[in-house]
Amino acid sequence: MDRIDFKTLFPQFEQELIQALSQHAILKQIPAQTEIIRQGQFMNVTPIVLSGTVKVFTFSEEKEMLLYFLNAKESCVMSLMSCLMQQSSRIFARTETDATIALIPAPVLMDWLRKYPRLTQAFFQEFNHRYLDLLDTINQLVFESLDVRFFRYLKQLAQLKQTNEFTIRHTEVAHDLGTSREVVTRVLKKLEQEQKIVQIRGNVKIL
């Protein structure tokens, strides 16, 4: 694996912390659609996404629900708390794209959080970001119709994939939005009738 330039990725960090990351971070290149955290797993490392996208979701009664996506320079605060509190994970995480991830061992991370204020500040910012993400998800579930949520979800995928035309799997979309495959098919037709999207040979194009 090519050497990671932590200084370019995290210019706000102290030089000593940059050196510690270079020395102790365990780097992994992980293919798309690979599970990296499962519910009930005990965490002894905290992941930081260096490139690519990771999907974080919950699973209950045979239904998945998308919580948020992690992009480059972001970390899953729920796995961080599981790691620090020595508790089992309450979420799943799976790579959405090919990704490079740095794994920080729990004992090292606890020492760093005491020694490096900017790292602690970065994790507090992550907590705030994810808290707002979850509030947004709750507001969407309570106050927005499924077709509005669906179209917002498609636009989010387009931003992640950096294209307005992409392939979707109806079953995966149904899991992410907490609905059924049949409802996904019906809402896609409705959005097409409203001229918000076009379906082209299995792909969806946002207009």
mmCIF file of the C-alpha atoms, coordinates in Angstrom:
data_MODEL
# 
_entry.id   MODEL 
# 
loop_
_atom_site.group_PDB 
_atom_site.id 
_atom_site.type_symbol 
_atom_site.label_atom_id 
_atom_site.label_alt_id 
_atom_site.label_comp_id 
_atom_site.label_asym_id 
_atom_site.label_entity_id 
_atom_site.label_seq_id 
_atom_site.pdbx_PDB_ins_code 
_atom_site.Cartn_x 
_atom_site.Cartn_y 
_atom_site.Cartn_z 
_atom_site.occupancy 
_atom_site.B_iso_or_equiv 
_atom_site.pdbx_formal_charge 
_atom_site.auth_seq_id 
_atom_site.auth_comp_id 
_atom_site.auth_asym_id 
_atom_site.auth_atom_id 
_atom_site.pdbx_PDB_model_num 
ATOM 1   C CA . MET A 1 1   ? 0.000   0.000  0.000   1.00 0.00 ? 1   MET A CA 1 
ATOM 2   C CA . ASP A 1 2   ? 1.240   3.502  -0.850  1.00 0.00 ? 2   ASP A CA 1 
ATOM 3   C CA . ARG A 1 3   ? 2.304   5.640  2.087   1.00 0.00 ? 3   ARG A CA 1 
ATOM 4   C CA . ILE A 1 4   ? -0.511  7.833  3.414   1.00 0.00 ? 4   ILE A CA 1 
ATOM 5   C CA . ASP A 1 5   ? 0.201   11.550 3.767   1.00 0.00 ? 5   ASP A CA 1 
ATOM 6   C CA . PHE A 1 6   ? -1.567  12.218 7.081   1.00 0.00 ? 6   PHE A CA 1 
ATOM 7   C CA . LYS A 1 7   ? -0.295  15.806 7.157   1.00 0.00 ? 7   LYS A CA 1 
ATOM 8   C CA . THR A 1 8   ? -2.172  16.633 3.943   1.00 0.00 ? 8   THR A CA 1 
ATOM 9   C CA . LEU A 1 9   ? -5.302  14.817 5.118   1.00 0.00 ? 9   LEU A CA 1 
ATOM 10  C CA . PHE A 1 10  ? -5.303  16.394 8.592   1.00 0.00 ? 10  PHE A CA 1 
ATOM 11  C CA . PRO A 1 11  ? -3.403  19.696 8.441   1.00 0.00 ? 11  PRO A CA 1 
ATOM 12  C CA . GLN A 1 12  ? -4.975  20.809 11.735  1.00 0.00 ? 12  GLN A CA 1 
ATOM 13  C CA . PHE A 1 13  ? -3.257  18.052 13.737  1.00 0.00 ? 13  PHE A CA 1 
ATOM 14  C CA . GLU A 1 14  ? -0.063  18.535 15.729  1.00 0.00 ? 14  GLU A CA 1 
ATOM 15  C CA . GLN A 1 15  ? 3.121   17.240 14.084  1.00 0.00 ? 15  GLN A CA 1 
ATOM 16  C CA . GLU A 1 16  ? 3.612   14.786 16.949  1.00 0.00 ? 16  GLU A CA 1 
ATOM 17  C CA . LEU A 1 17  ? 0.123   13.367 16.322  1.00 0.00 ? 17  LEU A CA 1 
ATOM 18  C CA . ILE A 1 18  ? 0.846   13.096 12.586  1.00 0.00 ? 18  ILE A CA 1 
ATOM 19  C CA . GLN A 1 19  ? 3.947   11.061 13.399  1.00 0.00 ? 19  GLN A CA 1 
ATOM 20  C CA . ALA A 1 20  ? 1.960   8.891  15.831  1.00 0.00 ? 20  ALA A CA 1 
ATOM 21  C CA . LEU A 1 21  ? -0.671  8.215  13.157  1.00 0.00 ? 21  LEU A CA 1 
ATOM 22  C CA . SER A 1 22  ? 2.021   7.239  10.661  1.00 0.00 ? 22  SER A CA 1 
ATOM 23  C CA . GLN A 1 23  ? 3.529   4.869  13.198  1.00 0.00 ? 23  GLN A CA 1 
ATOM 24  C CA . HIS A 1 24  ? 0.473   3.241  14.807  1.00 0.00 ? 24  HIS A CA 1 
ATOM 25  C CA . ALA A 1 25  ? -2.454  3.444  12.350  1.00 0.00 ? 25  ALA A CA 1 
ATOM 26  C CA . ILE A 1 26  ? -3.269  0.103  10.711  1.00 0.00 ? 26  ILE A CA 1 
ATOM 27  C CA . LEU A 1 27  ? -4.087  0.790  7.053   1.00 0.00 ? 27  LEU A CA 1 
ATOM 28  C CA . LYS A 1 28  ? -6.600  -1.347 5.174   1.00 0.00 ? 28  LYS A CA 1 
ATOM 29  C CA . GLN A 1 29  ? -7.736  -1.208 1.554   1.00 0.00 ? 29  GLN A CA 1 
ATOM 30  C CA . ILE A 1 30  ? -11.246 -2.660 1.512   1.00 0.00 ? 30  ILE A CA 1 
ATOM 31  C CA . PRO A 1 31  ? -13.349 -3.465 -1.581  1.00 0.00 ? 31  PRO A CA 1 
ATOM 32  C CA . ALA A 1 32  ? -16.850 -2.056 -2.077  1.00 0.00 ? 32  ALA A CA 1 
ATOM 33  C CA . GLN A 1 33  ? -19.756 -3.831 -0.390  1.00 0.00 ? 33  GLN A CA 1 
ATOM 34  C CA . THR A 1 34  ? -17.608 -5.326 2.387   1.00 0.00 ? 34  THR A CA 1 
ATOM 35  C CA . GLU A 1 35  ? -18.908 -5.475 5.954   1.00 0.00 ? 35  GLU A CA 1 
ATOM 36  C CA . ILE A 1 36  ? -16.423 -3.847 8.329   1.00 0.00 ? 36  ILE A CA 1 
ATOM 37  C CA . ILE A 1 37  ? -18.515 -3.548 11.516  1.00 0.00 ? 37  ILE A CA 1 
ATOM 38  C CA . ARG A 1 38  ? -21.392 -5.775 12.586  1.00 0.00 ? 38  ARG A CA 1 
ATOM 39  C CA . GLN A 1 39  ? -23.964 -5.303 15.304  1.00 0.00 ? 39  GLN A CA 1 
ATOM 40  C CA . GLY A 1 40  ? -22.898 -7.039 18.518  1.00 0.00 ? 40  GLY A CA 1 
ATOM 41  C CA . GLN A 1 41  ? -19.200 -6.938 17.632  1.00 0.00 ? 41  GLN A CA 1 
ATOM 42  C CA . PHE A 1 42  ? -16.806 -5.789 20.353  1.00 0.00 ? 42  PHE A CA 1 
ATOM 43  C CA . MET A 1 43  ? -14.565 -3.045 19.023  1.00 0.00 ? 43  MET A CA 1 
ATOM 44  C CA . ASN A 1 44  ? -10.853 -2.866 19.821  1.00 0.00 ? 44  ASN A CA 1 
ATOM 45  C CA . VAL A 1 45  ? -10.097 -0.351 17.053  1.00 0.00 ? 45  VAL A CA 1 
ATOM 46  C CA . THR A 1 46  ? -11.708 2.853  15.781  1.00 0.00 ? 46  THR A CA 1 
ATOM 47  C CA . PRO A 1 47  ? -11.896 3.323  11.990  1.00 0.00 ? 47  PRO A CA 1 
ATOM 48  C CA . ILE A 1 48  ? -11.121 6.586  10.195  1.00 0.00 ? 48  ILE A CA 1 
ATOM 49  C CA . VAL A 1 49  ? -12.054 6.726  6.515   1.00 0.00 ? 49  VAL A CA 1 
ATOM 50  C CA . LEU A 1 50  ? -9.149  8.032  4.429   1.00 0.00 ? 50  LEU A CA 1 
ATOM 51  C CA . SER A 1 51  ? -10.768 7.584  1.008   1.00 0.00 ? 51  SER A CA 1 
ATOM 52  C CA . GLY A 1 52  ? -14.008 6.168  -0.339  1.00 0.00 ? 52  GLY A CA 1 
ATOM 53  C CA . THR A 1 53  ? -17.438 5.970  1.300   1.00 0.00 ? 53  THR A CA 1 
ATOM 54  C CA . VAL A 1 54  ? -18.792 3.797  4.124   1.00 0.00 ? 54  VAL A CA 1 
ATOM 55  C CA . LYS A 1 55  ? -22.476 3.222  4.865   1.00 0.00 ? 55  LYS A CA 1 
ATOM 56  C CA . VAL A 1 56  ? -23.536 3.068  8.541   1.00 0.00 ? 56  VAL A CA 1 
ATOM 57  C CA . PHE A 1 57  ? -26.897 1.481  9.278   1.00 0.00 ? 57  PHE A CA 1 
ATOM 58  C CA . THR A 1 58  ? -28.922 -0.313 11.918  1.00 0.00 ? 58  THR A CA 1 
ATOM 59  C CA . PHE A 1 59  ? -30.805 -3.603 11.652  1.00 0.00 ? 59  PHE A CA 1 
ATOM 60  C CA . SER A 1 60  ? -33.893 -4.712 13.559  1.00 0.00 ? 60  SER A CA 1 
ATOM 61  C CA . GLU A 1 61  ? -36.613 -7.282 12.935  1.00 0.00 ? 61  GLU A CA 1 
ATOM 62  C CA . GLU A 1 62  ? -35.145 -8.168 9.522   1.00 0.00 ? 62  GLU A CA 1 
ATOM 63  C CA . LYS A 1 63  ? -35.177 -4.506 8.402   1.00 0.00 ? 63  LYS A CA 1 
ATOM 64  C CA . GLU A 1 64  ? -32.228 -2.222 7.753   1.00 0.00 ? 64  GLU A CA 1 
ATOM 65  C CA . MET A 1 65  ? -32.278 1.540  8.212   1.00 0.00 ? 65  MET A CA 1 
ATOM 66  C CA . LEU A 1 66  ? -29.631 3.883  6.825   1.00 0.00 ? 66  LEU A CA 1 
ATOM 67  C CA . LEU A 1 67  ? -28.180 6.182  9.491   1.00 0.00 ? 67  LEU A CA 1 
ATOM 68  C CA . TYR A 1 68  ? -25.508 8.091  7.551   1.00 0.00 ? 68  TYR A CA 1 
ATOM 69  C CA . PHE A 1 69  ? -22.593 7.838  5.145   1.00 0.00 ? 69  PHE A CA 1 
ATOM 70  C CA . LEU A 1 70  ? -18.947 8.367  6.106   1.00 0.00 ? 70  LEU A CA 1 
ATOM 71  C CA . ASN A 1 71  ? -16.608 10.030 3.623   1.00 0.00 ? 71  ASN A CA 1 
ATOM 72  C CA . ALA A 1 72  ? -12.879 10.798 3.600   1.00 0.00 ? 72  ALA A CA 1 
ATOM 73  C CA . LYS A 1 73  ? -11.475 12.165 6.895   1.00 0.00 ? 73  LYS A CA 1 
ATOM 74  C CA . GLU A 1 74  ? -14.561 11.077 8.835   1.00 0.00 ? 74  GLU A CA 1 
ATOM 75  C CA . SER A 1 75  ? -14.956 8.505  11.605  1.00 0.00 ? 75  SER A CA 1 
ATOM 76  C CA . CYS A 1 76  ? -17.897 6.569  13.023  1.00 0.00 ? 76  CYS A CA 1 
ATOM 77  C CA . VAL A 1 77  ? -18.514 8.032  16.471  1.00 0.00 ? 77  VAL A CA 1 
ATOM 78  C CA . MET A 1 78  ? -20.757 5.112  17.419  1.00 0.00 ? 78  MET A CA 1 
ATOM 79  C CA . SER A 1 79  ? -17.866 2.700  16.904  1.00 0.00 ? 79  SER A CA 1 
ATOM 80  C CA . LEU A 1 80  ? -15.614 5.147  18.775  1.00 0.00 ? 80  LEU A CA 1 
ATOM 81  C CA . MET A 1 81  ? -17.881 4.970  21.832  1.00 0.00 ? 81  MET A CA 1 
ATOM 82  C CA . SER A 1 82  ? -18.115 1.181  21.589  1.00 0.00 ? 82  SER A CA 1 
ATOM 83  C CA . CYS A 1 83  ? -14.321 1.083  21.505  1.00 0.00 ? 83  CYS A CA 1 
ATOM 84  C CA . LEU A 1 84  ? -13.744 3.474  24.416  1.00 0.00 ? 84  LEU A CA 1 
ATOM 85  C CA . MET A 1 85  ? -16.553 2.056  26.593  1.00 0.00 ? 85  MET A CA 1 
ATOM 86  C CA . GLN A 1 86  ? -15.717 -1.576 25.722  1.00 0.00 ? 86  GLN A CA 1 
ATOM 87  C CA . GLN A 1 87  ? -19.300 -2.185 24.648  1.00 0.00 ? 87  GLN A CA 1 
ATOM 88  C CA . SER A 1 88  ? -20.614 -4.185 21.712  1.00 0.00 ? 88  SER A CA 1 
ATOM 89  C CA . SER A 1 89  ? -21.453 -2.286 18.545  1.00 0.00 ? 89  SER A CA 1 
ATOM 90  C CA . ARG A 1 90  ? -25.054 -1.215 17.985  1.00 0.00 ? 90  ARG A CA 1 
ATOM 91  C CA . ILE A 1 91  ? -24.576 -0.518 14.290  1.00 0.00 ? 91  ILE A CA 1 
ATOM 92  C CA . PHE A 1 92  ? -23.427 -2.134 11.070  1.00 0.00 ? 92  PHE A CA 1 
ATOM 93  C CA . ALA A 1 93  ? -20.972 -0.526 8.663   1.00 0.00 ? 93  ALA A CA 1 
ATOM 94  C CA . ARG A 1 94  ? -20.272 -1.565 5.071   1.00 0.00 ? 94  ARG A CA 1 
ATOM 95  C CA . THR A 1 95  ? -18.110 -0.003 2.391   1.00 0.00 ? 95  THR A CA 1 
ATOM 96  C CA . GLU A 1 96  ? -20.235 1.639  -0.296  1.00 0.00 ? 96  GLU A CA 1 
ATOM 97  C CA . THR A 1 97  ? -17.202 2.061  -2.568  1.00 0.00 ? 97  THR A CA 1 
ATOM 98  C CA . ASP A 1 98  ? -13.626 0.825  -2.498  1.00 0.00 ? 98  ASP A CA 1 
ATOM 99  C CA . ALA A 1 99  ? -12.160 2.467  0.596   1.00 0.00 ? 99  ALA A CA 1 
ATOM 100 C CA . THR A 1 100 ? -8.921  3.023  2.469   1.00 0.00 ? 100 THR A CA 1 
ATOM 101 C CA . ILE A 1 101 ? -9.414  2.963  6.220   1.00 0.00 ? 101 ILE A CA 1 
ATOM 102 C CA . ALA A 1 102 ? -7.070  3.644  9.138   1.00 0.00 ? 102 ALA A CA 1 
ATOM 103 C CA . LEU A 1 103 ? -7.723  1.527  12.225  1.00 0.00 ? 103 LEU A CA 1 
ATOM 104 C CA . ILE A 1 104 ? -6.634  3.076  15.528  1.00 0.00 ? 104 ILE A CA 1 
ATOM 105 C CA . PRO A 1 105 ? -6.119  0.579  18.414  1.00 0.00 ? 105 PRO A CA 1 
ATOM 106 C CA . ALA A 1 106 ? -8.169  1.434  21.500  1.00 0.00 ? 106 ALA A CA 1 
ATOM 107 C CA . PRO A 1 107 ? -5.289  1.829  24.008  1.00 0.00 ? 107 PRO A CA 1 
ATOM 108 C CA . VAL A 1 108 ? -3.421  4.130  21.606  1.00 0.00 ? 108 VAL A CA 1 
ATOM 109 C CA . LEU A 1 109 ? -6.532  6.205  20.909  1.00 0.00 ? 109 LEU A CA 1 
ATOM 110 C CA . MET A 1 110 ? -7.290  6.719  24.601  1.00 0.00 ? 110 MET A CA 1 
ATOM 111 C CA . ASP A 1 111 ? -3.747  7.999  25.131  1.00 0.00 ? 111 ASP A CA 1 
ATOM 112 C CA . TRP A 1 112 ? -4.010  10.299 22.099  1.00 0.00 ? 112 TRP A CA 1 
ATOM 113 C CA . LEU A 1 113 ? -7.302  11.814 23.267  1.00 0.00 ? 113 LEU A CA 1 
ATOM 114 C CA . ARG A 1 114 ? -5.564  12.837 26.505  1.00 0.00 ? 114 ARG A CA 1 
ATOM 115 C CA . LYS A 1 115 ? -2.432  14.171 24.805  1.00 0.00 ? 115 LYS A CA 1 
ATOM 116 C CA . TYR A 1 116 ? -3.746  15.891 21.668  1.00 0.00 ? 116 TYR A CA 1 
ATOM 117 C CA . PRO A 1 117 ? -6.532  18.487 22.099  1.00 0.00 ? 117 PRO A CA 1 
ATOM 118 C CA . ARG A 1 118 ? -7.038  18.874 18.344  1.00 0.00 ? 118 ARG A CA 1 
ATOM 119 C CA . LEU A 1 119 ? -7.865  15.189 17.986  1.00 0.00 ? 119 LEU A CA 1 
ATOM 120 C CA . THR A 1 120 ? -10.409 15.467 20.801  1.00 0.00 ? 120 THR A CA 1 
ATOM 121 C CA . GLN A 1 121 ? -11.883 18.541 19.106  1.00 0.00 ? 121 GLN A CA 1 
ATOM 122 C CA . ALA A 1 122 ? -12.111 16.641 15.799  1.00 0.00 ? 122 ALA A CA 1 
ATOM 123 C CA . PHE A 1 123 ? -14.078 13.834 17.443  1.00 0.00 ? 123 PHE A CA 1 
ATOM 124 C CA . PHE A 1 124 ? -16.402 16.341 19.153  1.00 0.00 ? 124 PHE A CA 1 
ATOM 125 C CA . GLN A 1 125 ? -17.064 17.851 15.731  1.00 0.00 ? 125 GLN A CA 1 
ATOM 126 C CA . GLU A 1 126 ? -17.843 14.355 14.434  1.00 0.00 ? 126 GLU A CA 1 
ATOM 127 C CA . PHE A 1 127 ? -20.286 13.820 17.314  1.00 0.00 ? 127 PHE A CA 1 
ATOM 128 C CA . ASN A 1 128 ? -22.039 17.074 16.443  1.00 0.00 ? 128 ASN A CA 1 
ATOM 129 C CA . HIS A 1 129 ? -22.148 16.190 12.748  1.00 0.00 ? 129 HIS A CA 1 
ATOM 130 C CA . ARG A 1 130 ? -23.623 12.724 13.358  1.00 0.00 ? 130 ARG A CA 1 
ATOM 131 C CA . TYR A 1 131 ? -26.106 14.080 15.911  1.00 0.00 ? 131 TYR A CA 1 
ATOM 132 C CA . LEU A 1 132 ? -27.404 16.505 13.284  1.00 0.00 ? 132 LEU A CA 1 
ATOM 133 C CA . ASP A 1 133 ? -27.511 13.664 10.736  1.00 0.00 ? 133 ASP A CA 1 
ATOM 134 C CA . LEU A 1 134 ? -29.662 11.581 13.080  1.00 0.00 ? 134 LEU A CA 1 
ATOM 135 C CA . LEU A 1 135 ? -31.961 14.527 13.843  1.00 0.00 ? 135 LEU A CA 1 
ATOM 136 C CA . ASP A 1 136 ? -32.378 15.043 10.110  1.00 0.00 ? 136 ASP A CA 1 
ATOM 137 C CA . THR A 1 137 ? -33.221 11.347 9.657   1.00 0.00 ? 137 THR A CA 1 
ATOM 138 C CA . ILE A 1 138 ? -35.834 11.506 12.428  1.00 0.00 ? 138 ILE A CA 1 
ATOM 139 C CA . ASN A 1 139 ? -37.384 14.667 10.943  1.00 0.00 ? 139 ASN A CA 1 
ATOM 140 C CA . GLN A 1 140 ? -37.592 13.005 7.541   1.00 0.00 ? 140 GLN A CA 1 
ATOM 141 C CA . LEU A 1 141 ? -39.258 9.896  8.978   1.00 0.00 ? 141 LEU A CA 1 
ATOM 142 C CA . VAL A 1 142 ? -41.806 11.901 10.950  1.00 0.00 ? 142 VAL A CA 1 
ATOM 143 C CA . PHE A 1 143 ? -42.585 14.848 8.695   1.00 0.00 ? 143 PHE A CA 1 
ATOM 144 C CA . GLU A 1 144 ? -41.758 13.897 5.093   1.00 0.00 ? 144 GLU A CA 1 
ATOM 145 C CA . SER A 1 145 ? -43.523 11.582 2.671   1.00 0.00 ? 145 SER A CA 1 
ATOM 146 C CA . LEU A 1 146 ? -41.628 8.594  1.302   1.00 0.00 ? 146 LEU A CA 1 
ATOM 147 C CA . ASP A 1 147 ? -41.330 10.032 -2.217  1.00 0.00 ? 147 ASP A CA 1 
ATOM 148 C CA . VAL A 1 148 ? -39.679 13.198 -0.815  1.00 0.00 ? 148 VAL A CA 1 
ATOM 149 C CA . ARG A 1 149 ? -37.296 11.084 1.283   1.00 0.00 ? 149 ARG A CA 1 
ATOM 150 C CA . PHE A 1 150 ? -36.615 8.836  -1.729  1.00 0.00 ? 150 PHE A CA 1 
ATOM 151 C CA . PHE A 1 151 ? -35.739 11.723 -4.034  1.00 0.00 ? 151 PHE A CA 1 
ATOM 152 C CA . ARG A 1 152 ? -33.459 13.229 -1.373  1.00 0.00 ? 152 ARG A CA 1 
ATOM 153 C CA . TYR A 1 153 ? -31.786 9.814  -1.022  1.00 0.00 ? 153 TYR A CA 1 
ATOM 154 C CA . LEU A 1 154 ? -31.222 9.593  -4.807  1.00 0.00 ? 154 LEU A CA 1 
ATOM 155 C CA . LYS A 1 155 ? -29.640 13.045 -4.846  1.00 0.00 ? 155 LYS A CA 1 
ATOM 156 C CA . GLN A 1 156 ? -27.374 12.011 -1.980  1.00 0.00 ? 156 GLN A CA 1 
ATOM 157 C CA . LEU A 1 157 ? -26.281 8.939  -3.944  1.00 0.00 ? 157 LEU A CA 1 
ATOM 158 C CA . ALA A 1 158 ? -25.648 11.111 -7.010  1.00 0.00 ? 158 ALA A CA 1 
ATOM 159 C CA . GLN A 1 159 ? -23.404 13.366 -4.926  1.00 0.00 ? 159 GLN A CA 1 
ATOM 160 C CA . LEU A 1 160 ? -21.502 10.394 -3.514  1.00 0.00 ? 160 LEU A CA 1 
ATOM 161 C CA . LYS A 1 161 ? -21.078 8.783  -6.928  1.00 0.00 ? 161 LYS A CA 1 
ATOM 162 C CA . GLN A 1 162 ? -20.394 12.164 -8.602  1.00 0.00 ? 162 GLN A CA 1 
ATOM 163 C CA . THR A 1 163 ? -22.821 11.423 -11.431 1.00 0.00 ? 163 THR A CA 1 
ATOM 164 C CA . ASN A 1 164 ? -26.522 11.992 -12.113 1.00 0.00 ? 164 ASN A CA 1 
ATOM 165 C CA . GLU A 1 165 ? -26.929 8.541  -13.685 1.00 0.00 ? 165 GLU A CA 1 
ATOM 166 C CA . PHE A 1 166 ? -26.209 5.390  -11.709 1.00 0.00 ? 166 PHE A CA 1 
ATOM 167 C CA . THR A 1 167 ? -27.409 1.873  -10.944 1.00 0.00 ? 167 THR A CA 1 
ATOM 168 C CA . ILE A 1 168 ? -29.519 1.149  -7.874  1.00 0.00 ? 168 ILE A CA 1 
ATOM 169 C CA . ARG A 1 169 ? -30.630 -2.141 -6.367  1.00 0.00 ? 169 ARG A CA 1 
ATOM 170 C CA . HIS A 1 170 ? -34.283 -1.997 -5.329  1.00 0.00 ? 170 HIS A CA 1 
ATOM 171 C CA . THR A 1 171 ? -33.744 -4.331 -2.372  1.00 0.00 ? 171 THR A CA 1 
ATOM 172 C CA . GLU A 1 172 ? -30.868 -2.230 -1.013  1.00 0.00 ? 172 GLU A CA 1 
ATOM 173 C CA . VAL A 1 173 ? -32.845 0.999  -1.428  1.00 0.00 ? 173 VAL A CA 1 
ATOM 174 C CA . ALA A 1 174 ? -35.762 -0.597 0.406   1.00 0.00 ? 174 ALA A CA 1 
ATOM 175 C CA . HIS A 1 175 ? -33.442 -1.527 3.284   1.00 0.00 ? 175 HIS A CA 1 
ATOM 176 C CA . ASP A 1 176 ? -31.929 1.961  3.453   1.00 0.00 ? 176 ASP A CA 1 
ATOM 177 C CA . LEU A 1 177 ? -35.331 3.647  3.582   1.00 0.00 ? 177 LEU A CA 1 
ATOM 178 C CA . GLY A 1 178 ? -37.068 1.088  5.785   1.00 0.00 ? 178 GLY A CA 1 
ATOM 179 C CA . THR A 1 179 ? -39.674 0.057  3.235   1.00 0.00 ? 179 THR A CA 1 
ATOM 180 C CA . SER A 1 180 ? -40.381 -2.763 0.771   1.00 0.00 ? 180 SER A CA 1 
ATOM 181 C CA . ARG A 1 181 ? -39.026 -3.495 -2.702  1.00 0.00 ? 181 ARG A CA 1 
ATOM 182 C CA . GLU A 1 182 ? -42.523 -3.140 -4.170  1.00 0.00 ? 182 GLU A CA 1 
ATOM 183 C CA . VAL A 1 183 ? -42.899 0.328  -2.682  1.00 0.00 ? 183 VAL A CA 1 
ATOM 184 C CA . VAL A 1 184 ? -39.508 1.342  -4.127  1.00 0.00 ? 184 VAL A CA 1 
ATOM 185 C CA . THR A 1 185 ? -40.646 0.294  -7.606  1.00 0.00 ? 185 THR A CA 1 
ATOM 186 C CA . ARG A 1 186 ? -43.899 2.236  -7.202  1.00 0.00 ? 186 ARG A CA 1 
ATOM 187 C CA . VAL A 1 187 ? -42.194 5.424  -5.965  1.00 0.00 ? 187 VAL A CA 1 
ATOM 188 C CA . LEU A 1 188 ? -39.659 5.279  -8.819  1.00 0.00 ? 188 LEU A CA 1 
ATOM 189 C CA . LYS A 1 189 ? -42.537 5.236  -11.303 1.00 0.00 ? 189 LYS A CA 1 
ATOM 190 C CA . LYS A 1 190 ? -44.145 8.177  -9.493  1.00 0.00 ? 190 LYS A CA 1 
ATOM 191 C CA . LEU A 1 191 ? -40.921 10.209 -9.585  1.00 0.00 ? 191 LEU A CA 1 
ATOM 192 C CA . GLU A 1 192 ? -40.584 9.408  -13.291 1.00 0.00 ? 192 GLU A CA 1 
ATOM 193 C CA . GLN A 1 193 ? -44.140 10.602 -13.934 1.00 0.00 ? 193 GLN A CA 1 
ATOM 194 C CA . GLU A 1 194 ? -43.260 13.839 -12.105 1.00 0.00 ? 194 GLU A CA 1 
ATOM 195 C CA . GLN A 1 195 ? -40.253 14.178 -14.466 1.00 0.00 ? 195 GLN A CA 1 
ATOM 196 C CA . LYS A 1 196 ? -37.754 14.188 -11.620 1.00 0.00 ? 196 LYS A CA 1 
ATOM 197 C CA . ILE A 1 197 ? -35.958 11.067 -12.850 1.00 0.00 ? 197 ILE A CA 1 
ATOM 198 C CA . VAL A 1 198 ? -35.667 8.813  -15.883 1.00 0.00 ? 198 VAL A CA 1 
ATOM 199 C CA . GLN A 1 199 ? -35.123 5.058  -15.699 1.00 0.00 ? 199 GLN A CA 1 
ATOM 200 C CA . ILE A 1 200 ? -32.717 3.851  -18.412 1.00 0.00 ? 200 ILE A CA 1 
ATOM 201 C CA . ARG A 1 201 ? -31.886 0.140  -18.748 1.00 0.00 ? 201 ARG A CA 1 
ATOM 202 C CA . GLY A 1 202 ? -31.695 -0.493 -15.017 1.00 0.00 ? 202 GLY A CA 1 
ATOM 203 C CA . ASN A 1 203 ? -30.123 2.894  -14.266 1.00 0.00 ? 203 ASN A CA 1 
ATOM 204 C CA . VAL A 1 204 ? -31.695 5.964  -12.686 1.00 0.00 ? 204 VAL A CA 1 
ATOM 205 C CA . LYS A 1 205 ? -30.939 9.430  -14.057 1.00 0.00 ? 205 LYS A CA 1 
ATOM 206 C CA . ILE A 1 206 ? -31.815 12.520 -12.010 1.00 0.00 ? 206 ILE A CA 1 
ATOM 207 C CA . LEU A 1 207 ? -33.151 15.341 -14.173 1.00 0.00 ? 207 LEU A CA 1 
# 
